[in-house]
């Protein structure tokens, strides 16, 4: 009985030791697993940090590149804008110069046209004045000639009237017998002679 008890005790002790070993091994295994998990988590966190660092680096590089591109694009846009403004300014100045030249030419043409019109008007007025002068001169000459002819006609009428009066007077004297026979014969001869001779003869008497 003692031996059996001893064996039982020994087996219990051994079984207890084995169980404790198993527990210890299980604890060791679980701790290893936890360590592995922790290590994996640490590695994952490290990898995440590395990735974050890489991403931040990439992001910073990207931002730097974007900033460079934006600055280059701004510079390019500024250059293009400056060139465009310069081209526009050159075009405006050229346009203004051409416009001023066209305006000056137009003004010169207008002045020349106005001068030609003025000269034409002056020539027309001079021609009209000359025509009016010659017309007035002709009309004056015609009036003067008509006046002279009228005066000559009136003088001729007066002379004829005077001649007729003288002739009637001489005839009255002849009819009254107040003249001598010689004078009567001369008077009768003068009546038969042309007009100029008779007038001369009567005037001489």
C-alpha positions, 0 to 999 in steps of 0.5 A, a space after each residue: 500500500 505504501 508503495 502504491 501511494 508512493 507511486 501515486 504521489 510520484 506520478 502525481 508529482 510528475 504529472 503536475 510537473 508535466 502539466 506545469 511544463 505544458 503550461 509554461 510551454 504554452 505560456 512561452 508559446 503564447 508570449 512568443 505569439 504575442 511578441 510576434 504579433 507585437 513585432 508584426 504590429 511594430 513592423 507594420 507601424 514602422 512600415 506605415 511610418 516609412 510609407 507616411 514618410 515616403 508619401 510626405 516626401 512624395 507629397 512635398 516633392 509633388 508640391 515643389 514640382 507643382 510650385 515650380 510648374 506654377 511658377 514657370 507657368 506664371 512666368 510663361 504667362 507673364 512673358 506671353 502677356 508682356 509680349 502680347 502687350 508689347 505687340 498690342 502697343 506696337 500695333 497700336 502705335 503703328 495703327 496710330 501712325 498710319 491713322 495720323 498719316 491717313 488723316 494728314 493725307 485726307 486733310 491735305 486732299 480736303 484742303 486741295 479739294 477746297 482750294 480747287 473748288 475756291 479757284 473754280 468759284 473764283 474763275 466762274 465769278 471772274 468770267 461772270 463779272 467779265 461777261 457782265 462787264 462786256 454785256 454792260 459795255 455793249 449795252 452802254 455802247 448800244 445806248 450811246 449809239 442809239 442816243 447819238 443816232 437819236 440826237 443826230 435824228 433830232 438835229 436833222 429834224 431841226 435842221 430840216 425844220 429850219 430849212 423849211 422855215 427859211 424856204 417858206 420865208 424866201 417863198 413868202 418874200 418871192 410871193 410878196 415881190 420883195 425880192 429882185 428878179 435876179 434873186 427870184 431866179 436864183 431862188 427858183 434855180 436853187 429849188 430845182 438844184 440838189 438839196 445841199 446846194 440849195 441850202 448853201 445858197 439860201 444860207 449865203 443869202 
